[in-house]
């Protein structure tokens, strides 16, 4: 197999940095590792691997048919047209070479982490995902706390099949250039789970007003799924981007959190202990450290960013996702004051809020 088109590519491999075969989400994480950010270890089952599976299973014609018909029929009827394809993806034999490559990589991750049956997140990473103009946020599948190789293989197939869900096939891009790309292959990221004390998202601008002088952090107890899915009202912190002063805290009572449930062996939406329900889930010192990091990411990436993060019990931060902010970043930056020059600004203040031209008219 050519080194240029591997089935497996580790996030910390020099080839991984911005490599399209990892899809948008995972290539961005590889770039984050190259920049020195703290990212949980993992590897991508590349878009090349997906294409190899599709070819070996003889699914090319059916995929083309499904993609074509998705643009022609009502969304409500789409599930009936895709069910056969999804069933074949879930059950078609996987090429021995690919299966062995995934198995060896998972074993290597066990060695690197020192954990047998290391719990991982199995994450979809589409080719167009997280490009500026098409975030695909919430469209693709992610499975948390997956252990042992057989489950990793199963949920890899689930991510592949997720490309042909009603939600993804009927997704419409605002950016026509991105829409033309679509996602014709997908990477599946396998990444060690973070034992999250708390987690969430942060924006290097105010997502409500677009104010680029602020950093907004949304946090919850447990895994960040609570914030991402909207099942939890997060505690919000607003930080001045220049002074790094915490300007505002908006705490919320949190009665439930996403965490690993040992009784069921999977992630559950579990009750938060009474003494934590009204407690703020991040100390100010950690809020400021998160804000410093967000500011650095924006500087490195050259544009406002949307960052998913988690901290463990020792309050050590891990980066889970970095993507361009797609709502306000596409809009022109508005000036703080609408005056023609500093002189006009001073004269406006002297004339009670009127410009020099306006005061002269009276």
C-alpha positions as CSV (number, residue, x, y, z in Angstrom):
1,X,0.0,0.0,0.0
2,X,1.3,3.5,-0.8
3,X,2.3,5.7,2.2
4,X,0.3,8.5,0.5
5,X,-3.0,6.6,0.9
6,X,-2.9,4.6,4.2
7,X,-5.9,2.9,5.8
8,X,-4.7,4.3,9.2
9,X,-3.1,7.7,10.0
10,X,-2.2,8.7,13.5
11,X,-3.0,12.2,14.6
12,X,0.6,12.8,15.6
13,X,2.1,11.5,12.3
14,X,3.7,14.4,10.4
15,X,1.7,13.3,7.4
16,X,-1.6,14.0,9.3
17,X,-1.3,17.8,9.5
18,X,-4.1,19.2,7.4
19,X,-4.3,15.8,5.5
20,X,-7.7,15.6,3.7
21,X,-7.8,11.8,4.1
22,X,-8.6,12.5,7.7
23,X,-11.7,14.6,6.9
24,X,-12.2,18.1,8.3
25,X,-12.6,17.3,12.0
26,X,-9.6,15.0,12.4
27,X,-7.3,16.8,10.1
28,X,-8.0,19.9,12.2
29,X,-7.1,17.9,15.3
30,X,-3.8,16.8,13.6
31,X,-3.0,20.4,13.0
32,X,-3.8,21.2,16.6
33,X,-1.3,18.5,17.7
34,X,1.3,19.9,15.3
35,X,0.8,23.3,17.0
36,X,1.5,21.8,20.4
37,X,-2.1,21.7,21.7
38,X,-3.1,19.0,24.2
39,X,-5.2,16.5,22.2
40,X,-6.2,13.0,23.3
41,X,-4.2,10.4,21.4
42,X,-5.9,8.6,18.5
43,X,-5.9,7.7,14.8
44,X,-8.0,8.1,11.8
45,X,-9.5,5.3,9.6
46,X,-9.0,7.3,6.5
47,X,-11.2,8.2,3.6
48,X,-9.1,5.8,1.5
49,X,-10.1,3.0,3.9
50,X,-13.8,3.9,3.4
51,X,-13.4,3.9,-0.4
52,X,-11.5,0.5,-0.2
53,X,-14.4,-1.0,1.7
54,X,-17.0,0.4,-0.7
55,X,-15.2,-1.0,-3.7
56,X,-14.7,-4.4,-2.1
57,X,-18.3,-4.6,-1.1
58,X,-19.5,-3.5,-4.6
59,X,-21.5,-0.6,-3.2
60,X,-20.4,2.2,-5.7
61,X,-23.5,1.9,-8.0
62,X,-25.9,1.9,-5.0
63,X,-24.3,4.9,-3.4
64,X,-24.5,6.8,-6.7
65,X,-28.2,5.9,-7.0
66,X,-29.0,7.0,-3.4
67,X,-27.1,10.3,-3.8
68,X,-29.0,11.0,-7.0
69,X,-32.4,10.1,-5.7
70,X,-31.9,12.2,-2.5
71,X,-32.1,15.3,-4.6
72,X,-35.3,14.2,-6.3
73,X,-37.7,12.8,-3.7
74,X,-39.4,14.0,-0.6
75,X,-37.2,13.7,2.5
76,X,-40.0,11.6,4.2
77,X,-39.5,8.9,1.6
78,X,-35.8,8.8,1.7
79,X,-35.4,6.3,4.5
80,X,-37.0,3.6,2.4
81,X,-34.5,4.2,-0.4
82,X,-31.4,4.1,1.9
83,X,-32.3,1.2,4.2
84,X,-30.8,-1.5,1.8
85,X,-27.6,0.4,1.4
86,X,-27.2,0.9,5.1
87,X,-27.8,-2.7,5.8
88,X,-25.1,-3.7,3.3
89,X,-22.6,-1.3,4.9
90,X,-23.3,-2.8,8.3
91,X,-23.0,-6.5,7.1
92,X,-20.7,-6.6,4.0
93,X,-17.4,-8.4,4.7
94,X,-14.6,-6.0,5.5
95,X,-11.3,-6.6,3.6
96,X,-8.9,-8.6,5.7
97,X,-6.1,-6.0,5.2
98,X,-8.4,-3.2,6.5
99,X,-9.7,-5.1,9.4
100,X,-6.1,-6.1,10.4
101,X,-4.9,-2.5,10.1
102,X,-7.7,-1.2,12.4
103,X,-7.0,-4.0,14.9
104,X,-3.3,-3.3,15.0
105,X,-3.9,0.4,15.5
106,X,-6.3,-0.1,18.4
107,X,-3.7,-2.5,20.0
108,X,-1.1,0.2,19.6
109,X,-3.4,2.8,21.2
110,X,-3.8,0.3,24.2
111,X,0.0,0.2,24.4
112,X,0.4,4.0,24.2
113,X,-2.2,4.7,26.8
114,X,-1.4,1.7,29.0
115,X,-5.1,0.7,29.2
116,X,-6.4,-2.6,28.0
117,X,-9.7,-2.2,26.0
118,X,-9.0,1.5,26.2
119,X,-12.3,3.5,26.0
120,X,-12.5,5.6,22.8
121,X,-14.7,8.0,21.0
122,X,-15.6,6.8,17.5
123,X,-16.1,10.0,15.6
124,X,-17.2,10.7,12.0
125,X,-15.0,13.2,10.1
126,X,-16.4,14.1,6.7
127,X,-14.4,15.6,3.8
128,X,-16.3,18.9,3.9
129,X,-16.8,18.9,7.7
130,X,-15.6,21.9,9.6
131,X,-14.7,23.9,6.5
132,X,-15.5,27.6,6.8
133,X,-19.0,27.9,5.5
134,X,-20.2,24.3,6.2
135,X,-19.7,23.1,9.8
136,X,-21.9,20.0,9.4
137,X,-22.3,20.4,13.2
138,X,-24.7,17.7,14.5
139,X,-25.1,16.0,11.2
140,X,-22.7,13.0,11.6
141,X,-22.5,10.2,14.1
142,X,-20.3,10.1,17.2
143,X,-20.2,7.2,19.7
144,X,-18.6,7.5,23.1
145,X,-16.9,5.2,25.5
146,X,-16.5,2.3,23.0
147,X,-14.2,-0.5,24.3
148,X,-12.6,-3.5,22.6
149,X,-11.8,-4.0,18.9
150,X,-15.1,-5.7,17.9
151,X,-17.1,-2.7,19.1
152,X,-14.7,-0.3,17.4
153,X,-15.2,-2.2,14.1
154,X,-19.0,-2.2,14.6
155,X,-19.2,1.6,15.3
156,X,-16.8,2.3,12.5
157,X,-19.5,0.8,10.2
158,X,-22.1,2.9,12.0
159,X,-20.2,6.1,11.1
160,X,-19.8,4.9,7.5
161,X,-23.6,4.2,7.3
162,X,-24.3,7.6,8.9
163,X,-23.2,9.3,5.6
164,X,-26.5,8.0,4.2
165,X,-28.8,9.1,7.0
166,X,-31.8,11.3,6.1
167,X,-30.2,14.2,8.0
168,X,-26.9,14.1,6.0
169,X,-28.4,13.5,2.6
170,X,-30.9,16.4,2.9
171,X,-28.3,18.8,4.4
172,X,-28.1,22.0,2.4
173,X,-25.0,24.3,2.4
174,X,-25.2,28.0,2.3
175,X,-21.9,28.1,0.4
176,X,-22.5,26.7,-3.1
177,X,-18.8,25.9,-3.6
178,X,-18.9,23.7,-0.5
179,X,-22.2,22.2,-1.5
180,X,-20.6,21.1,-4.8
181,X,-17.9,19.2,-2.9
182,X,-20.3,17.4,-0.6
183,X,-18.9,14.4,1.2
184,X,-18.1,11.5,-1.0
185,X,-16.0,9.7,1.6
186,X,-15.6,9.8,5.4
187,X,-12.8,9.3,7.9
188,X,-13.6,7.6,11.2
189,X,-11.6,9.0,14.1
190,X,-10.7,6.7,17.0
191,X,-9.6,8.7,20.0
192,X,-9.1,8.0,23.7
193,X,-11.9,9.3,25.9
194,X,-11.2,12.1,28.4
195,X,-12.3,11.4,32.0
196,X,-14.1,14.7,32.0
197,X,-14.8,16.6,35.2
198,X,-16.4,19.2,33.1
199,X,-16.5,20.1,29.4
200,X,-18.1,22.3,26.8
201,X,-17.5,24.8,24.0
202,X,-15.9,28.2,23.6
203,X,-16.0,30.9,21.0
204,X,-13.4,33.5,20.3
205,X,-16.2,36.0,19.8
206,X,-19.6,36.6,21.3
207,X,-21.9,34.1,19.4
208,X,-24.9,36.3,20.1
209,X,-23.6,39.7,19.1
210,X,-20.5,38.9,17.1
211,X,-18.4,41.1,19.4
212,X,-14.8,40.0,18.7
213,X,-13.4,41.6,21.8
214,X,-15.0,38.8,24.0
215,X,-14.4,35.1,24.5
216,X,-17.5,33.1,25.6
217,X,-17.1,29.8,27.3
218,X,-20.1,27.4,27.9
219,X,-19.5,24.6,30.4
220,X,-21.3,21.8,32.1
221,X,-20.5,19.0,34.5
222,X,-19.5,15.7,32.8
223,X,-19.0,15.1,29.1
224,X,-19.6,18.0,26.7
225,X,-22.5,16.1,25.0
226,X,-24.8,17.9,27.4
227,X,-23.9,21.3,25.8
228,X,-23.5,20.0,22.2
229,X,-26.9,18.3,22.2
230,X,-28.7,21.0,24.1
231,X,-29.8,18.7,26.9
232,X,-28.1,20.8,29.6
233,X,-28.3,24.6,30.0
234,X,-24.6,25.4,30.4
235,X,-23.0,27.8,32.8
236,X,-21.6,30.7,30.7
237,X,-18.6,32.8,31.2
238,X,-17.8,36.0,29.3
239,X,-14.1,37.0,29.2
240,X,-12.5,40.2,27.9
241,X,-10.1,39.1,25.1
242,X,-7.5,41.8,25.9
243,X,-7.4,41.9,29.7
244,X,-8.6,38.2,30.2
245,X,-10.8,39.5,33.0
246,X,-13.9,37.4,33.7
247,X,-16.7,39.9,32.9
248,X,-19.7,37.8,33.6
249,X,-20.8,34.5,35.0
250,X,-24.2,33.0,34.2
251,X,-24.5,29.9,36.4
252,X,-27.4,27.4,35.9
253,X,-28.6,24.5,38.1
254,X,-27.5,21.2,36.5
255,X,-29.4,18.1,37.7
256,X,-28.1,15.6,35.1
257,X,-24.8,15.0,33.3
258,X,-23.5,12.7,30.6
259,X,-20.9,10.3,32.1
260,X,-19.9,6.7,31.9
261,X,-22.3,4.5,33.8
262,X,-20.5,1.4,35.2
263,X,-23.8,-0.4,35.7
264,X,-24.9,-0.2,32.0
265,X,-21.3,-0.1,30.6
266,X,-22.1,2.9,28.4
267,X,-22.5,6.7,28.6
268,X,-25.7,7.7,30.3
269,X,-27.6,10.9,31.2
270,X,-27.1,10.5,35.0
271,X,-28.2,12.5,38.0
272,X,-25.7,15.0,39.4
273,X,-25.1,14.7,43.1
274,X,-27.0,17.3,45.1
275,X,-23.9,19.2,46.3
276,X,-22.8,19.8,42.7
277,X,-26.1,20.8,41.1
278,X,-25.9,24.5,42.0
279,X,-22.1,24.7,42.1
280,X,-20.2,26.4,39.3
281,X,-18.4,23.7,37.3
282,X,-15.2,25.7,36.6
283,X,-13.0,27.9,38.9
284,X,-12.1,31.3,37.5
285,X,-8.4,30.2,37.2
286,X,-9.4,27.5,34.7
287,X,-11.8,29.9,32.9
288,X,-8.9,32.3,32.3
289,X,-6.6,29.4,31.2
290,X,-9.2,28.3,28.7
291,X,-9.6,31.9,27.4
292,X,-5.8,32.3,27.0
293,X,-5.8,29.1,25.0
294,X,-8.7,30.2,22.8
295,X,-7.0,33.5,22.1
296,X,-3.9,31.6,21.0
297,X,-5.9,29.3,18.7
298,X,-7.5,32.3,17.0
299,X,-4.1,33.9,16.5
300,X,-2.7,30.6,15.1
301,X,-5.7,30.0,12.8
302,X,-6.2,33.6,11.7
303,X,-10.0,33.7,12.3
304,X,-12.6,33.3,15.0
305,X,-12.9,29.8,16.2
306,X,-15.4,27.4,17.8
307,X,-13.5,25.0,20.2
308,X,-14.7,21.9,22.0
309,X,-12.7,21.1,25.2
310,X,-12.8,19.0,28.4
311,X,-10.9,19.2,31.7
312,X,-10.2,16.2,34.0
313,X,-10.3,16.1,37.8
314,X,-6.9,17.8,37.9
315,X,-8.3,20.6,35.7
316,X,-6.0,19.6,32.8
317,X,-7.4,20.8,29.5
318,X,-7.8,18.6,26.4
319,X,-8.8,19.8,23.0
320,X,-11.6,17.8,21.3
321,X,-12.4,19.8,18.3
322,X,-11.3,23.1,16.6
323,X,-13.3,24.6,13.7
324,X,-13.9,28.0,12.2
325,X,-16.8,30.0,13.6
326,X,-19.3,30.1,10.7
327,X,-22.0,32.6,11.6
328,X,-20.4,35.9,12.4
329,X,-17.0,35.3,10.6
330,X,-18.6,35.6,7.2
331,X,-20.0,39.1,8.0
332,X,-17.9,42.3,7.7
333,X,-16.5,43.5,10.9
334,X,-18.4,46.7,12.0
335,X,-16.4,49.6,13.3
336,X,-16.8,50.5,17.0
337,X,-17.9,54.1,16.1
338,X,-19.3,55.4,12.9
339,X,-17.2,58.6,12.5
340,X,-15.0,59.7,9.6
341,X,-11.8,60.4,11.6
342,X,-10.5,60.8,15.2
343,X,-11.0,64.6,14.8
344,X,-14.6,64.1,13.9
345,X,-15.0,61.8,16.9
346,X,-13.7,64.5,19.3
347,X,-15.9,67.2,17.7
348,X,-18.9,64.8,17.9
349,X,-18.3,64.4,21.6
350,X,-18.0,68.2,22.0
351,X,-21.2,68.9,20.2
352,X,-23.4,66.6,22.2
353,X,-23.2,63.5,20.0
354,X,-23.5,65.3,16.6
355,X,-20.9,65.2,13.9
356,X,-19.3,68.5,12.7
357,X,-21.5,68.5,9.6
358,X,-24.6,67.9,11.7
359,X,-23.8,70.6,14.2
360,X,-23.1,73.1,11.4
361,X,-26.6,72.6,10.0
362,X,-28.3,73.9,13.1
